[in-house]
Amino acid sequence: MNFFLKKKSYNIFNLLVIGLIFTISVIFTVVLDKYFPYFFQHKLDKQNYYDSLYGNSNTGCSTIEYVDPEIVFIGDSTGYHSWDFNLFEKKTKKRIGACFLQGFSILSSEHLINFLQKKNIKPKFIILSNSYRIFLNKKINEGYAEQHKKYLNEIENSKYQKNFQIISKYVRGKKLFKVTIPVNKEINIFLDNVETNKINSIVKNIILQNKEASGYKNYKSLKQKFNDKNFYFEQHEKDLIFFCNFVLNNKIKLIFANVPISKTIENLVHKKKNENDIRIFNYLKKCTNNQVYFNDYLHNYDLNNKYFMLTNNKKNNYLKFKEYILNPNDKKYDPGYFDFSHMNRYGSEIFTKAWLEKNYSLFKIENK
């Protein structure tokens, strides 16, 4: 009799232990899902441009290891502004991660790859967002490459990231973050309804009067920079070989995707950039054993000037612009109205949708 009572007590104890473990696990998961983004975002080093701008979401350098992405986006700030990551993830049904760096070029790829390897990031796809900057000559880009090495090391060696490794296995692959810049539907609807001719007239006025804009200061300085003898494109074979080896060794499919720029910049760089892009693509085909896809150009996407208005997505700028567009008074002009090189969220949504309609088959095959 005592034997059976002891056995029963033992079984009850085991069930209680199992129940306690299960309860703790559930509580831990709920707390983690609810509070991890809050604590992560508030502990980031806000002085680090890349942490604060891109690292407080599921599309940031400092959070990329927690996402454990199947698709990794890389590029500069123009590339970052080009994509709607929520839409991309929803359509492809794949985890999206990114590490966009201001002023990124192929010269920074070695530092970025080292960063990914330390975090054991092995995506199925890498999308290289090919803006006009990516293959500019070494003289223009080498300073940025040194900055990127410094910033990526800061992220890797930050005290908070090291402390957080203890629970990294629990958060890896979980959807814990929101996209960095949410779509403002009110702004989107407004821009959709504005006549393109009216927007073009405003941009023409910005150019003719050499008004300050977001990104580049004004059209005059922009034109001088793009027409300078030191503004030219290169192939950067040494850096491409390192990049290709990473792609080959990890069996990654590389997508070489041109991203939108305003018509103003496109008119200044298109011919030279297009010629260099073809050379780059041919070299990538050779060094990746044809594991590369090139989305050649963007004429079919009809990305006009309205997609480069109100890039900062701020409601205050939007309300001021609504008044300005009805009465273009110079006293009411704000540089935040237009950006020569960065798209707004309205444009990124349209571009991403159009790009996926054309290229979705690349990911559909993988999903089977």
C-alpha positions as a printed NumPy array, in Angstrom:
array([[  0.   ,   0.   ,   0.   ],
       [  2.796,   2.396,   0.963],
       [  4.531,   1.471,  -2.278],
       [  1.53 ,   2.539,  -4.378],
       [  1.095,   5.763,  -2.391],
       [  4.768,   6.599,  -2.887],
       [  4.477,   5.839,  -6.616],
       [  1.374,   8.035,  -6.898],
       [  3.068,  10.879,  -5.017],
       [  6.104,  10.523,  -7.283],
       [  3.93 ,  10.752, -10.405],
       [  2.108,  13.818,  -9.051],
       [  5.449,  15.451,  -8.252],
       [  6.679,  14.767, -11.792],
       [  3.494,  16.25 , -13.258],
       [  3.864,  19.333, -11.059],
       [  7.496,  19.785, -12.17 ],
       [  6.516,  19.385, -15.836],
       [  3.613,  21.794, -15.351],
       [  5.883,  24.328, -13.648],
       [  8.448,  24.114, -16.462],
       [  5.69 ,  24.537, -19.063],
       [  4.194,  27.52 , -17.201],
       [  7.594,  29.209, -16.867],
       [  8.263,  28.622, -20.593],
       [  4.924,  30.16 , -21.576],
       [  5.46 ,  33.17 , -19.3  ],
       [  9.011,  33.607, -20.621],
       [  7.796,  33.504, -24.24 ],
       [  4.984,  35.997, -23.588],
       [  7.279,  38.379, -21.706],
       [  9.965,  38.002, -24.374],
       [  7.556,  38.769, -27.216],
       [  6.129,  41.785, -25.404],
       [  9.157,  43.382, -23.793],
       [ 12.224,  42.314, -25.802],
       [ 11.802,  44.985, -28.519],
       [ 11.247,  47.678, -25.864],
       [ 14.389,  46.822, -23.895],
       [ 16.452,  46.201, -27.027],
       [ 15.539,  49.512, -28.604],
       [ 16.144,  51.492, -25.427],
       [ 19.516,  49.875, -24.753],
       [ 20.967,  50.59 , -28.187],
       [ 23.728,  53.162, -28.461],
       [ 21.737,  56.035, -29.93 ],
       [ 24.94 ,  57.796, -30.988],
       [ 25.633,  55.007, -33.448],
       [ 23.872,  56.019, -36.658],
       [ 23.411,  52.466, -37.829],
       [ 22.006,  51.166, -34.57 ],
       [ 19.54 ,  53.988, -34.084],
       [ 18.339,  54.262, -37.675],
       [ 18.329,  50.659, -38.841],
       [ 18.958,  48.625, -35.696],
       [ 15.668,  49.111, -33.894],
       [ 13.645,  46.937, -36.251],
       [ 13.831,  43.63 , -38.091],
       [ 15.709,  45.402, -40.87 ],
       [ 18.815,  46.531, -39.01 ],
       [ 22.463,  45.52 , -38.707],
       [ 22.326,  45.089, -34.932],
       [ 19.214,  42.883, -34.978],
       [ 20.038,  40.737, -37.995],
       [ 21.223,  37.716, -35.994],
       [ 17.946,  37.548, -34.058],
       [ 15.959,  37.514, -37.306],
       [ 18.063,  34.64 , -38.741],
       [ 17.097,  35.843, -42.232],
       [ 16.549,  33.749, -45.321],
       [ 16.875,  36.897, -47.454],
       [ 19.456,  39.568, -46.612],
       [ 19.299,  43.031, -48.181],
       [ 22.479,  45.095, -48.361],
       [ 23.27 ,  48.51 , -49.816],
       [ 23.315,  52.208, -49.01 ],
       [ 20.61 ,  54.577, -47.77 ],
       [ 19.136,  54.836, -51.279],
       [ 18.698,  51.066, -51.265],
       [ 17.173,  51.137, -47.789],
       [ 14.52 ,  53.63 , -48.888],
       [ 13.654,  51.564, -51.973],
       [ 12.075,  48.491, -50.382],
       [  8.917,  47.745, -48.431],
       [ 10.234,  44.927, -46.233],
       [  6.876,  44.036, -44.712],
       [  5.394,  43.552, -48.164],
       [  8.45 ,  41.603, -49.332],
       [  8.253,  39.254, -46.351],
       [  4.519,  38.762, -46.723],
       [  4.721,  37.937, -50.445],
       [  7.78 ,  35.653, -50.343],
       [  6.93 ,  34.045, -46.967],
       [ 10.6  ,  34.311, -45.993],
       [ 12.335,  35.955, -43.049],
       [ 13.821,  39.289, -44.067],
       [ 16.953,  40.851, -42.609],
       [ 19.094,  43.759, -43.746],
       [ 22.24 ,  45.727, -43.117],
       [ 22.136,  49.009, -45.008],
       [ 24.991,  51.44 , -44.401],
       [ 25.048,  55.107, -45.327],
       [ 27.517,  55.5  , -48.191],
       [ 27.864,  51.733, -48.683],
       [ 29.832,  50.528, -51.704],
       [ 31.393,  47.247, -52.759],
       [ 34.523,  48.404, -50.892],
       [ 32.606,  47.856, -47.631],
       [ 31.448,  44.349, -48.571],
       [ 34.41 ,  42.603, -46.919],
       [ 33.665,  44.277, -43.572],
       [ 29.982,  43.44 , -43.907],
       [ 30.658,  39.793, -44.825],
       [ 33.005,  39.409, -41.85 ],
       [ 30.209,  40.813, -39.672],
       [ 27.693,  38.297, -41.086],
       [ 30.096,  35.376, -40.681],
       [ 30.767,  36.195, -37.021],
       [ 27.027,  36.035, -36.432],
       [ 26.717,  32.821, -38.467],
       [ 24.297,  34.421, -40.934],
       [ 23.849,  32.134, -43.963],
       [ 20.883,  33.35 , -45.985],
       [ 19.45 ,  31.655, -49.052],
       [ 19.481,  34.967, -50.934],
       [ 21.44 ,  38.212, -50.831],
       [ 19.877,  41.203, -52.573],
       [ 22.519,  43.795, -53.423],
       [ 20.609,  47.062, -53.852],
       [ 22.564,  48.634, -56.667],
       [ 22.333,  52.423, -56.431],
       [ 24.683,  54.737, -58.334],
       [ 27.104,  54.726, -55.37 ],
       [ 27.853,  50.985, -55.096],
       [ 30.522,  50.834, -57.823],
       [ 31.846,  54.376, -57.822],
       [ 35.635,  54.696, -57.839],
       [ 37.8  ,  53.945, -54.824],
       [ 38.753,  57.562, -54.211],
       [ 35.123,  58.495, -53.458],
       [ 34.197,  55.448, -51.384],
       [ 37.267,  54.332, -49.402],
       [ 36.611,  56.782, -46.547],
       [ 33.137,  55.374, -46.061],
       [ 34.501,  51.819, -46.023],
       [ 36.72 ,  52.618, -43.032],
       [ 33.749,  54.164, -41.214],
       [ 31.691,  51.029, -41.859],
       [ 34.398,  48.781, -40.452],
       [ 34.405,  50.91 , -37.29 ],
       [ 30.603,  50.965, -36.932],
       [ 30.171,  47.223, -37.519],
       [ 32.843,  46.499, -34.914],
       [ 31.012,  48.788, -32.479],
       [ 27.821,  46.805, -33.   ],
       [ 29.601,  43.456, -32.693],
       [ 31.495,  44.422, -29.548],
       [ 28.827,  46.47 , -27.801],
       [ 28.326,  45.525, -24.165],
       [ 24.604,  45.09 , -24.634],
       [ 24.954,  42.713, -27.593],
       [ 27.467,  40.579, -25.703],
       [ 25.241,  40.403, -22.636],
       [ 22.301,  39.417, -24.755],
       [ 24.025,  36.358, -26.239],
       [ 22.804,  34.344, -23.249],
       [ 19.231,  34.312, -24.605],
       [ 20.014,  34.677, -28.3  ],
       [ 19.037,  31.064, -29.031],
       [ 15.543,  31.784, -27.694],
       [ 14.949,  34.852, -29.827],
       [ 16.613,  33.782, -33.063],
       [ 14.097,  33.561, -35.864],
       [ 11.245,  35.116, -33.875],
       [  9.36 ,  38.074, -35.318],
       [  9.968,  40.539, -32.492],
       [ 10.403,  43.822, -34.314],
       [  8.44 ,  46.222, -36.467],
       [  9.616,  47.752, -39.728],
       [ 11.691,  50.875, -39.094],
       [  9.463,  53.352, -40.936],
       [  5.76 ,  52.435, -41.029],
       [  3.679,  53.326, -44.048],
       [  1.622,  56.469, -43.459],
       [ -1.547,  55.705, -45.405],
       [ -2.767,  59.304, -45.181],
       [  0.377,  60.565, -46.944],
       [  0.17 ,  57.746, -49.497],
       [ -3.427,  58.567, -50.423],
       [ -2.608,  62.266, -50.684],
       [  0.363,  61.691, -53.014],
       [ -1.632,  59.224, -55.082],
       [ -4.269,  61.887, -55.745],
       [ -1.9  ,  64.754, -56.542],
       [ -1.461,  65.375, -60.257],
       [  1.989,  64.337, -61.508],
       [  2.279,  67.545, -63.553],
       [  1.861,  69.627, -60.398],
       [  4.655,  67.692, -58.654],
       [  6.893,  68.011, -61.726],
       [  6.314,  71.75 , -61.737],
       [  7.421,  72.008, -58.09 ],
       [ 10.568,  69.919, -58.746],
       [ 11.368,  72.004, -61.834],
       [ 11.13 ,  75.112, -59.661],
       [ 13.44 ,  73.526, -57.047],
       [ 16.018,  72.855, -59.785],
       [ 15.758,  76.203, -61.576],
       [ 15.929,  78.239, -58.362],
       [ 18.588,  75.928, -56.918],
       [ 16.589,  75.379, -53.726],
       [ 17.903,  73.202, -50.945],
       [ 16.477,  69.661, -50.813],
       [ 16.922,  66.565, -48.656],
       [ 20.058,  64.51 , -49.255],
       [ 22.036,  66.702, -51.635],
       [ 22.014,  70.393, -50.814],
       [ 20.799,  71.64 , -54.196],
       [ 20.823,  70.827, -57.893],
       [ 23.896,  72.961, -58.63 ],
       [ 26.085,  71.066, -56.142],
       [ 24.567,  67.785, -57.329],
       [ 25.395,  68.496, -60.964],
       [ 28.931,  69.657, -60.129],
       [ 29.579,  66.445, -58.21 ],
       [ 28.228,  64.157, -60.917],
       [ 30.076,  65.985, -63.713],
       [ 33.386,  66.081, -61.841],
       [ 36.242,  64.185, -63.529],
       [ 36.668,  62.095, -60.349],
       [ 33.069,  60.85 , -60.569],
       [ 33.395,  57.571, -62.474],
       [ 32.612,  53.885, -62.032],
       [ 34.962,  50.944, -61.492],
       [ 34.689,  47.155, -61.42 ],
       [ 36.573,  46.563, -58.128],
       [ 37.592,  42.98 , -58.995],
       [ 39.415,  42.309, -55.71 ],
       [ 36.32 ,  43.164, -53.669],
       [ 34.043,  41.242, -56.043],
       [ 36.176,  38.095, -55.683],
       [ 35.838,  38.218, -51.881],
       [ 32.096,  38.782, -52.245],
       [ 31.707,  35.957, -54.771],
       [ 33.62 ,  33.502, -52.567],
       [ 31.184,  34.156, -49.719],
       [ 28.244,  33.553, -52.067],
       [ 29.753,  30.361, -53.506],
       [ 30.967,  28.863, -50.227],
       [ 27.545,  29.285, -48.617],
       [ 25.479,  28.34 , -51.698],
       [ 23.726,  31.695, -51.715],
       [ 21.737,  33.026, -54.663],
       [ 22.795,  36.597, -55.41 ],
       [ 20.299,  39.134, -56.762],
       [ 21.863,  42.232, -58.28 ],
       [ 18.938,  44.675, -58.182],
       [ 18.972,  48.228, -59.477],
       [ 16.993,  50.518, -57.184],
       [ 15.182,  53.759, -58.045],
       [ 16.696,  57.22 , -58.067],
       [ 14.975,  60.432, -59.102],
       [ 14.801,  61.272, -62.803],
       [ 17.142,  64.191, -62.086],
       [ 19.99 ,  61.929, -60.956],
       [ 19.152,  59.24 , -63.498],
       [ 19.641,  61.74 , -66.323],
       [ 23.097,  62.563, -64.961],
       [ 24.436,  59.029, -64.393],
       [ 22.367,  56.539, -66.392],
       [ 24.653,  56.012, -69.394],
       [ 27.909,  55.559, -67.45 ],
       [ 26.271,  53.47 , -64.725],
       [ 24.437,  51.24 , -67.179],
       [ 27.651,  50.415, -69.034],
       [ 29.429,  49.545, -65.791],
       [ 26.462,  47.477, -64.521],
       [ 26.737,  45.205, -67.56 ],
       [ 30.448,  44.685, -66.891],
       [ 29.747,  43.955, -63.213],
       [ 26.985,  41.468, -64.014],
       [ 29.154,  39.59 , -66.504],
       [ 31.926,  39.366, -63.918],
       [ 29.494,  38.189, -61.216],
       [ 28.177,  35.46 , -63.521],
       [ 31.708,  34.188, -63.942],
       [ 32.779,  34.343, -60.302],
       [ 29.544,  32.893, -58.852],
       [ 29.141,  30.095, -61.421],
       [ 25.969,  31.791, -62.691],
       [ 24.411,  31.969, -59.19 ],
       [ 23.391,  35.556, -59.839],
       [ 20.305,  37.264, -61.179],
       [ 20.337,  40.82 , -62.526],
       [ 17.235,  43.011, -62.472],
       [ 18.486,  45.235, -65.241],
       [ 16.604,  48.511, -65.291],
       [ 13.62 ,  50.357, -63.959],
       [ 11.828,  52.   , -66.87 ],
       [  8.802,  49.731, -66.497],
       [  8.129,  50.918, -62.933],
       [  7.098,  54.491, -63.841],
       [  8.761,  55.995, -60.757],
       [  8.161,  59.701, -61.194],
       [  8.94 ,  62.667, -58.944],
       [  5.984,  62.18 , -56.599],
       [  7.73 ,  59.097, -55.19 ],
       [ 10.567,  61.335, -53.963],
       [  8.4  ,  63.811, -52.088],
       [  8.035,  63.789, -48.271],
       [ 10.748,  61.172, -47.867],
       [ 11.043,  61.682, -44.106],
       [  7.424,  60.498, -43.674],
       [  6.744,  63.175, -41.042],
       [  3.159,  64.345, -40.621],
       [  4.19 ,  67.928, -39.886],
       [  6.034,  68.159, -43.222],
       [  3.061,  66.578, -44.954],
       [  0.607,  69.158, -43.567],
       [  2.894,  72.04 , -44.553],
       [  3.332,  70.556, -48.03 ],
       [ -0.449,  70.328, -48.506],
       [ -0.608,  74.092, -48.022],
       [  2.461,  74.717, -50.187],
       [  1.163,  72.724, -53.144],
       [ -1.987,  74.88 , -53.241],
       [  0.045,  78.085, -53.003],
       [  3.777,  77.575, -53.842],
       [  5.021,  80.503, -51.766],
       [  8.815,  80.438, -51.302],
       [  8.407,  81.505, -47.673],
       [  6.548,  78.25 , -47.037],
       [  9.111,  76.056, -48.817],
       [ 10.866,  73.364, -46.752],
       [ 13.881,  71.255, -47.908],
       [ 12.071,  68.174, -46.556],
       [  9.547,  68.327, -49.387],
       [ 11.817,  66.681, -51.972],
       [ 14.794,  64.311, -52.066],
       [ 16.984,  63.753, -55.127],
       [ 18.162,  60.265, -54.137],
       [ 15.772,  58.681, -51.59 ],
       [ 12.25 ,  57.418, -52.233],
       [  9.334,  57.883, -49.874],
       [  7.35 ,  55.009, -48.343],
       [  4.672,  55.421, -51.002],
       [  7.264,  54.834, -53.719],
       [  8.918,  51.903, -51.941],
       [  5.563,  50.141, -51.65 ],
       [  4.857,  50.58 , -55.372],
       [  8.399,  49.627, -56.422],
       [  8.476,  46.508, -54.223],
       [  5.112,  45.339, -55.517],
       [  6.16 ,  45.859, -59.149],
       [  9.575,  44.247, -58.573],
       [  7.997,  41.158, -56.984],
       [  5.462,  40.816, -59.788],
       [  8.371,  40.52 , -62.188],
       [ 10.764,  38.489, -60.016],
       [  8.606,  36.453, -57.639],
       [  9.467,  33.21 , -59.456],
       [ 12.979,  33.389, -57.959],
       [ 11.512,  32.759, -54.508],
       [  8.566,  30.586, -55.592],
       [ 10.935,  27.848, -56.732],
       [ 12.663,  27.949, -53.356],
       [  9.347,  27.662, -51.49 ],
       [  8.39 ,  24.374, -53.156]])
